Amino acid sequence: MPRHLRAAAALLTILVLAGCGSAQPPPLTIARGVAAREPLADPRPYGAADTAFGLNVLDAWCQASPQSNLVLSPSSLASGLGMAYLGARAGTARAMAAVLRLPAAGRGSPEAGLQARSAALRSLNGPGVTLKATDQVWADPTLKTRPSYLNAVATGYDAGVARVPLLSSPDHAIEQIDAATAAATAGHIPQLLAPGSLQDIGWVLTDALYMNAAWAAPFDVDQTSPAPFTTAAGHHVSVQFMHGGNFNAASAAGWTAVSLPYRGGKLAMVALLPPASSGNCTIPAASALTAMTSRLVAAGDPRPFTGEEAGALTRSVALPRVNIAAKVSMKPLLTKLGMGVAFTSSADFTGLSPQACCIGLVEHAATLQVGEKGTVASAATAVGVAPTAALAVPVPVVFDRPYLLLVTGQATGEPLFLARVANPAAS
């Protein structure tokens, strides 16, 4: 083949390949409300609220699945439901605030506290710690979303809105939401919403959280060794235990808490060991957990063990490697905790839209990997809000097979023309 023809063939190949690449979906267009400049607020009451809420959810979930590994992100779940709460009104808002354990100052107008909470969460990034929180509103383009609601989620959660065909093409919308979730969690949660799960859903409120954090004092992999572990079902299995020393510990109500800090000192994992005589699904009271964590924080850097002191003790630990994942529909658990009205036709989400009915689904997924170098974890939450029944999108009638045409006088019914179209492409 002559050189100029080879060059032309190569150019044609490049153009064909480029054309294939152009079939990729375009990037999402995100519209944003106007975020208010709220006065500086204390995020700690919201941290306490999310902790108490998370313990309640874990307790209800453990009662339902007492022998399973469970992992969730109270922060992610509270964010997804918190965005829905900003659109709730009247009794629906009161029920959600009670279950979410929102601080009294935050009920009614919580944007300042939520803004401080979001800023504190994002500030945990630093050397050795990657933490990414992403909040998003997804709305069907045929529905009206109140500008005041978009302003509220922009203020409290730094969230924008993406228009996707939730009502007319829900599975396509699911693909877009799942792709965004996978990207936000570094691929750890590739599918938050299953195909067919968004029937009659007009809005989806999502939160995604990703963390990759290195221990301040890594475990020595050469010290990792197998040892027995008694499962929730009472079975004895051999697992790999990591061994390390000089960690702060504290006790309350029979529980023992050990703090394992990450690099930078802004973030730590607290490992909680229940009393030896406790039942299968024993969850600490929020007050006991607060007492222990307060002592751990007050203790500062670990120091050589000298006995019982005002702060924390210093202990060595043997901690199993962990690699677990879970996915759960939270609607039954939240209903049990007292949020049931939000899932019924009696719900009031008019703050989101005059066309909003109720929450149709709450899906949550999380992963947790704990190893000698640190922790990799991810979580995602999707809260689906249904429109009122009167707003169902009509299914189009597609004339894709032989059909008839009739031209008739409206008053008399006189058939002026009548046709059968067998092949519109033929003359």
Buried (B, 14 or more C-beta within 10 A) or exposed (E): EEEEEEEEEEEEEEEEEEEEEEEEEEEBEEEBBEBBEBEEBBBEBBBBBBBBBBBBBBBBBBEBEEEEEBBBBBBBBBBBBBBBBBBBEEEBBBBBBEBBBBBEEBBEEBBBBBBBBBEBBEEBBBEBBBBBBBBBBBBBEBBBBBEEBBBBBBBBBBBBBBBBBBBBBBBEBBBBBBBBBBEBBBEBBEBBBEEEBBEBBBBBBBBBBBBBBBBBBBBEEEEBEEEEEEEEEEEEEEEBBBBBEBBBBBBBEBBBBBBBBBBBEBBBBBBBBBEEEEEEBBBBEBEBBBBBBBBBBEBEEBEEEEEEEEBBBBBEBEBEBBEEBBBBEBBBBBBBBEBBBBBEEEBBBBBBBEBBBBBBBBBBBBBBBBBBBBBBBBBBBBBBBBBBEEBEBEEEEEEEEEEEEEEEEEEEEEEEEEEEEEEEEEE
